[in-house]
């Protein structure tokens, strides 16, 4: 507890400052405001907040954040118990800054009479806080000693000074220094030996930058000046890199200046910036200049007449963005060539700027010049949610461009026999057969919604397939990384594919409000009403004289560049679809009626008007009748109505649907009809809009459906009659030949049809309302055709009223599903029968659960021909679960095969698994066998085993042994493996292995994490011993915090393990191998031949190490694997390795270097 003298000193200081009219002290440790003042400040904030601030406020308070600005204010006034429009302004006393002294050891007051200035000195663990309610700022100062001049308002602090500024809506700013001088009126300040920290995310890595200065000064206009400044993110001393500058000026976030700056790597100066100015205000034209490998040096300008550049288009070098911040509520205006920050913008201007920034709307002018390619320009408009439209985009680009060679030396002038010097070849485009001396790229699209009508429109039109590339890869800021050769130029050969066409498209849909038409019409929707027109690109292929007349400079273009000459392309119409109409109509002809309720005429309702003799119309309700004390009157039972209520007995509905589709398309005459040929357009002068033929398709489906349920859902009927149809009509409009016309007409006929079908499902649930714990469903289903009209090539269209025949019925089946509710032991029985005239099929299925026992039984019979039945396999399966991992399973199959004349038990599977509750230890056996089957020698066996397998595991070790009924193999010297003639039940495979996944807890002061995986296994074929395999796969990850990350993985395989077993190789002619010697050979990296002779083969290996060097990441990576190649006709394996070293500087990821060595080639 502080001493009374200290408390008295602090109170005296506060009193003196308050009396001086400079500061207002707050009692209480946290400086709490008076509740009345707090409510007044809250009302003031609500009245002055904009729409977005009010919405955020409502979200924090879990209030509805939807509505207008007035409704949000009313909602907040009500929440805080305030009256709208009755919020008094803050008084002058409430607007004053509030100073709170959190802690101090001693206080002294003195006066300099020569200057007539009063001073207050505070020392020892000072923590001082000042709050300004009007500005919404909070200043905190920590120091060892503090001196305050009451006359001038200057405050000086020294000794481990820490100054913190917190503004509402902004990040906290903290400065550290040896001493600080600040004026509490203007907040001009000066730090000696000070620094500040700022966190930034660069390339997905969090870095902390330190800004240091021998002197750090802050003016009243919030300009920060650092003398002898230093910027670094290195935590080492001395730092691994830094930027030293004589002067650093920060005018506002994102706008700063460096004078006399030098960039150091360690102690080595690398780059000098005599003067560098980063302006937050952008030039109105947003210039960008650079160099393109093909098109040459360029300058690109983007002028925003409305809107602003996107945040993604920023300076290329990350260290140039170290002081950038979000734009927030910044309002700009045009002053000269720059978009300057507007002083004191109105609230409406701030809201308008924020909406514009969030919407991304813009209207801009693009103007680019390339010293080889030429000049391109465009108008680009993008609006959202404006004028009844959800989006509107317009783009109009033109280019006066030259033909440029795509290969070095990227020539763009060519020899002309009529000129004395090389001349450029200018490109243009074609419209309606007229050549225009510039290329064009026109695009427009819009989307909107109006009263249930959704619509969209897309209309592009281009002079050639390459013109849109003129506006790709643009920037709106200077790419300093590329200019300083820090970042690489984009690859000019990234995409060589060209679009072959473009499409005009108008699409609309409409959903009508059918609430007033229900239930007769429940849906009326124009799912699609659209039109589209496809354009394709043609190429001029006329004779040389015609080409010279169309393109006078065509003969100047080298032959190898003529496909790059954009003037040879021209757009032409290919097809038109109008209309494409899709409609959905649905409704109910017999509205569904509710059942099961106490509706009119139900029990308890005396609707007949007759009264029993013991009641009168004047009687009060029995519940309100007072009984005489001590007398109990008998109560009468409720009346029982003998009338049947039809509505409660059935529930039916008759619905309909109609979904027509109409598509009419026109294919234009794109063939050379003027010469009577069948080649495509050869000249843009041939282009017109004459149609060759049209195709009209009318299709759809109509359905009438009845759904009824009776006797309180005991009986239900679903029945429908449906018509599906499609009619194609192709009409020829020209007399000249059309390729494949006859086949097109024949295909249209084959695609035209009408089919009338009927389907029905009748189901009955006899125990639905019974107390019997059974839910049974009896169901009859039928699907068949009533009428078809289809085309047959030999007979034309045939109208058939189809009889009750097998080929006209898709389904006719009777089924029963019974669910028995036996508490924890549910049972299910399913039986189905396919009825005549279809070939019969009977299926049955039973499933039952009895605590740990699960039973399954399935079977059936199939009618293969009339009255000729064959039984299906009968399968029974029983499983007893002992715990989560232990069980017994028996599966038996009854049926017939070639050796069994009668239906009887044929196959079986017996399986048992015993494991601990955590599955760490276990044993599994599996036995598959056939019964009463003949072996290969013709002898019938009661049990003929097929597979017998055992598998066991102890922790991470596992083993498996299997025997199978298969053909034995015998090894003969000189001929190899010979297959036996009769199968035998013999050992087949043996395998064992080990697998371990390990993840360690952090160790060594929680700085190290390690994980590894080991997976190895041996498989030996016991029938053919040469089939063997031993594999070893491992991976290791080791991470040491801020030091190194290691990753290693490898996979090895040995397919000749049998050669280590001499007893298997007797009389085989194969020499055994000593496994230790073989392993040593595989590790002899100085002798390739020895490693080739070894049976241990490395299939793949990968090693990656990332060494964190303060601000640098050094990555070393190696991968290798064998690849098969052919030497003549002989395949050989060669080891393919790739080694790379990658060094990247984290603060400036553009500074990087990679060395790659692969297949004998070194790249840098």
C-alpha positions, 0 to 999 in steps of 0.5 A: 500500500502506498504511503500517506505522504505519496498519496498526498503528493499525487493528489496535490499534483492533480489538484494543481494541474486541474486548478491550472485549467490544463488537465482534469484528474480522475479518481479511481484506479481505472479512470472511470467516467461518470455514468451520465457523462458516459451515456452522453458520450454514447449518444454523441457517438451514435449521432455522429457515426456513419452507416458502416460504423453503426452496423459494426456496433449493432453486430458487436451488441448482437442486434439486427444490423440491417436497415437504414441509418436512421433505423440503426440509430433508433435501435442503438438509442433504445438499447442504451435507453436514450431518446433520439434527437435529445442528446445534449452536446458535450460540455466544455468540461467533458470535452477536456482531456483527462489525465490519470497518473497510474503510478509514481514514487515521488512528486515535487513542485517548484517555480522558476521566478526568472521565467515565471514558470511553474514545474512539477517533477515526478520520478520513480516508476511513472505510468501516465495516461491521457485520454481525449474523448473528442479525438478518441485518442489515448496517450500513455507514457512510461519513464523513470523521471518526468518534468512538466512545465505548467506554463508552456505545456511541455512535458519531458521524460527520461530513463527507459521512456515508452510512449504509446498512442492508441487511436480508435480504429487504428493499430497501437503505435509504441515508441521507445527511447532514451528521452522524450519531450512532448507538448501536451497542447500540440503533441509535438514531440522529440525522442532521443535514441528512439525506435519503434516496432511494426509487424508486417506479413511478407510472403505469408511470414510474420516479420517485425520491422524496427525503425530507429533514429538518433532523433525522432521528432513528431510535428503538430501536423503528425509528420514524423522525422528520423535523423540518422535513421535505420530500418531492419527486421533482423534480430541480430546485433549487428543486424544481418541487413539494414537500411541506413539513411541520413533522414527519414520523413514519414508524412502520413501512412504510406507516404515517406521520404529517404535522403542519403540511404544505403542498403547494407547486407551485413557490413557490405553496402549493396545499394545506394538511394541518394534520394527516394520518395514514396508518395501515397497520393498516386498520379492520376494516370497511374504510370508503369514502365518497363520492358517486354521481351517481344513488344519492347520498352513500354509505358502503360497508363491507367486513368481512373475517371471513377473509382480507384485501383485495386489493392492487389496492384501495388509496388512490386518490391515488398520493402517499399510497402513497409509503411503502407496501411489500409485506405480506410475512409480516405477521400481523394480529389484531383490536384494537378496530376495527383489524386490528393487526400482531401482535407476535412471531407464531409460525412457523405463524401467519406461514406461514398468513398467507402462504398466505392472502395468496397464495391470495386466499381470503376471507369478507367482509360487505358493508354499504352505505348510499346516501341516495337508493337505500337499504341493501344488504348481502351475504355473500361467500365465496371459497375455493380448494383446500379440503375437496376442492374446487378453488374454492368461491364463495358470494354472498348479497346483499339490498337494500332500495332505492327507485326513483330517477330516472336523470336530474336532479334524481335524484328518489327520492320521489313524490307519493301521492294518499293522502299529504300529502307525497311518499313513496319507492317501495320495491322488492322481488322475487318467489319462487314468486308471493310478493312479498318486500319486498327484492331479492336476488342469490344466486350459488353455484359450486364446482369440484373433482376427485376420483379422476378425476371433474371436477365443477362447479356454478353456481347463481345466482338473482336477483330482477331483472336489475338487482340485481347492479349494486347491488354493482358499483363498490365500493371498500374504501378512501376515494377521496380523489381523488374527494372532493377533486375530483381524479379524476372520478366514474364515468359512471352511464350506462356500460352500459344492456344488461340480462341476459335470463336466467340458468342453473343448471348442473351439469357433470361428467366422468370418465376411467377408469383402463383400464390393467388392461383394456388392450388390450381397453379403452383409453379409457372416458371420460364426456366430459360428464354435465351438467344445466342449467336456464334461467331468464328474466325476465318482466315483470308485464303485467296489467290496472290492477286486478291491478297495484294488487293485486300492487304497491300503489305501482305507480300512484305510479311515473311512467310513464317510470320503470316499466321501471326499477321492479325489482318488475315483474320476476320469474324463471320457469323456461324449460327444463330439460336432464337429462341431457346425457350424452356417452361415449367408449369405445375399445379393441382387439379384435385387439391390435397385434403387434410385427414385425420383431424376432427373436422366437420362431422367428426366425433364430438361435433353435434352438427346435426342440431339434435340435443339429448333430452338431458341438455338444453341450449341454455346449459352452461359448459360443465366445466363452469357449473358449480356443484352443490357442496357434498353432492357428486353428479355423475359425468356423462361420456362424450357422444360417439358419432356414427357418421363416417368422415370421408375427409379423415378416411382419405387424402388424395391429390391430382397434380399435373406438370408440363415442361416444354422446350422449344429451340430454333436455330439457324446455320449460316451459309459459310461455304463458298457458294459463289463458286459453287464449292464447299470450302469455307469463307476465303475472303471477308468480302464473302461474309453475309447473313444468308442462312443455309438451313434451320433446325427447329426442335420441340421437346418436353414432357407432360405428366398427370399424377394422382397421389392418394392415401386412404384409411388414415394412410393404411392404403396409398396409391401413386399413379401417373400418365406421362408423355415424352416427346421430341420433334426435329424439323430441319429446313433447307434455305439454299439450293447449293450443296450442304455437306452431309445433308442427307445424314443430318435429315436422317438423324433428325428423324431418328431423334423424333419420337412420342412415348405415352407411359403409365406408372403406378405404385400401390402400397398397403401398411396393415399394421400402421395403427396397430399395437403389434410391433410390426411395420409391414408394407405391401407394394405393387409397382408397374411401369409400361408404355401405352403408345409410341411413335418412333422412326425406323429406317426401313419403315418410316414413322410407326404409330403403335398402340402397344399390347400387354407384352414383355417388351413394353413393360419396364417393371411389374413387381410385388414386394413386401417389407416387414420391420419388426420392432423388438427393442434392441433387436430389430429385424427386417424381412424383404420379399419381392416378385417380378410378375408376368409377362416379364420373366420372373425374379424372386428375391428375399432378404433377412437381417436381424440383430440379437445383442452381439449376434448379427444374422443376414440371409439372402436368396432368390430364384430367376426365370431364365425362360418361360416356366423354367426357373433356376435358384439364385445363390442362397447366402447366409452370414452370421457374425458375433462381435466380442468387442470392438476388434474381436469377432467370429464370422461364418458365411455359407453359400448354397447353390449349384455349379458345374459339378453339383447336380442339385442345389446344396451347400457349396462354399463357406468362409469362416473367420475369427479375430481376437484382439485386445480392446486397443487392437495392439495385440491380435490374431486373425484366421480366415478359411475359405472352402468349397463343399462337395466339390470335385478336385482337379483329379475328379475326386469329390471332396466334402471340404475342398479348401481354397484359402487358409490364412493367419495374420497376427500382430504385436504392437507394430510388428505383423505377420501373415501366412497363407495356403491356397488351392492352386497349381504348383510350380516346379523349377527346371534348369534351362526352362524355368518354372513349369506349371503343374497340371492339377491344383493342390492345397499348398503354402502360397505366401509368407510375409512379415513387417513392421510399421511405426508412426512417431510424433515426439512432444516438443523438447529442448526448451520446446524448440525441437519437434521430430516425427518419423515413419518406418514401414518395412515388409518382406513377402515370400512366395512359397510356391515360386520362391523367386517371387519375393520382395523386401521393401523399406520406406522411411520418412523423417522430419526434424524442426529446430525453431528458427534454425533448421527444418529437415525432411528426409524420405526414401524407398528401397526394394529388393526383389531377389531375397530368395538368393540369400537362402541357399537351401532353396537354390539347390539344383536350380543353377542359381548362385546364392548371394551373401546378404551382408556382402550384397548390402555392402555393395549397395552402399559402395557409392564410389563404384557404380558397377557394384551398386548395379550388381547389388539386389538392394535397389533404391527406388527414390530418395528425397532430402530437403533442408531449410536453414533459417539464417535470421532474415534469410532462408537457405533451402537445399533439396535433392531428389533422385530416382531410377528411370528406364531408358532404351539403348538400342533394343535393350532397356537400361536404368539410369539414376535421375538426380536433381539438386537445387540450392535456393536462397531467399531473403524474407523481408524482400522475397523478390531477392532470391537465387536458385542453383539447379543441377539436373541430368548433368545440366547446371542452371542459375 
